[in-house]
Amino acid sequence: MRISYNPLWKMLIDKGMNKKDLRELSGISTASIAKLGKGENITTDVLLRICTALDCRISDILETIPDAEKTGNNE
């Protein structure tokens, strides 16, 4: 499984915000914004700061995506 931050980007669009607005409102670094944009791992502290700034839950800003199906039968 992997993490996708697509719900966060959709929320920003709905709120009329961009990444710079999010960074300024939440106080997170540009490096953290870059990691989010690349779908990389970030700390739970960063996630909580975003949730506090946007007044939402963690489940509102990320989702889990299953890995691609493996081919072949492993029975």
BELQUIKA-V363943 format. One record per residue. N is the residue number from 1. PHI is phi as a letter, one per 30 degrees, with the letter a starting at -180 (none if undefined). PSI is psi in radians with two decimals (999 if undefined). Layout:
# BELQUIKA-V363943
[[N | PHI | PSI] [N | PHI | PSI]]
This chain:
# BELQUIKA-V363943
[[1 | none | 2.70] [2 | b | 2.91] [3 | c | 2.42] [4 | b | 2.37] [5 | c | 0.30] [6 | e | -0.68] [7 | d | -0.58] [8 | d | -0.81] [9 | d | -0.66] [10 | d | -0.70] [11 | d | -0.73] [12 | d | -0.75] [13 | d | -0.80] [14 | d | -0.58] [15 | d | -0.02] [16 | i | 0.55] [17 | c | 2.80] [18 | b | -3.12] [19 | d | -0.62] [20 | d | -0.74] [21 | e | -0.77] [22 | d | -0.78] [23 | d | -0.81] [24 | d | -0.71] [25 | d | -0.69] [26 | c | -0.33] [27 | i | 0.35] [28 | d | 2.82] [29 | d | 2.84] [30 | d | -0.53] [31 | d | -0.69] [32 | d | -0.69] [33 | d | -0.74] [34 | d | -0.75] [35 | d | -0.73] [36 | d | -0.76] [37 | d | -0.51] [38 | c | -0.02] [39 | i | 0.44] [40 | d | 2.95] [41 | d | 2.45] [42 | b | 2.92] [43 | d | 2.75] [44 | d | -0.50] [45 | e | -0.76] [46 | d | -0.77] [47 | d | -0.74] [48 | d | -0.62] [49 | d | -0.68] [50 | d | -0.79] [51 | d | -0.70] [52 | d | -0.79] [53 | d | -0.67] [54 | c | -0.03] [55 | h | 1.03] [56 | b | -3.14] [57 | c | 2.80] [58 | e | -0.67] [59 | d | -0.26] [60 | d | -0.28] [61 | c | -0.07] [62 | b | 2.84] [63 | b | 2.72] [64 | c | 2.45] [65 | b | 2.21] [66 | d | 2.60] [67 | d | 2.77] [68 | e | 2.51] [69 | e | 2.37] [70 | d | 2.47] [71 | d | 2.63] [72 | j | 2.83] [73 | c | 2.25] [74 | c | 0.78] [75 | d | 999]]
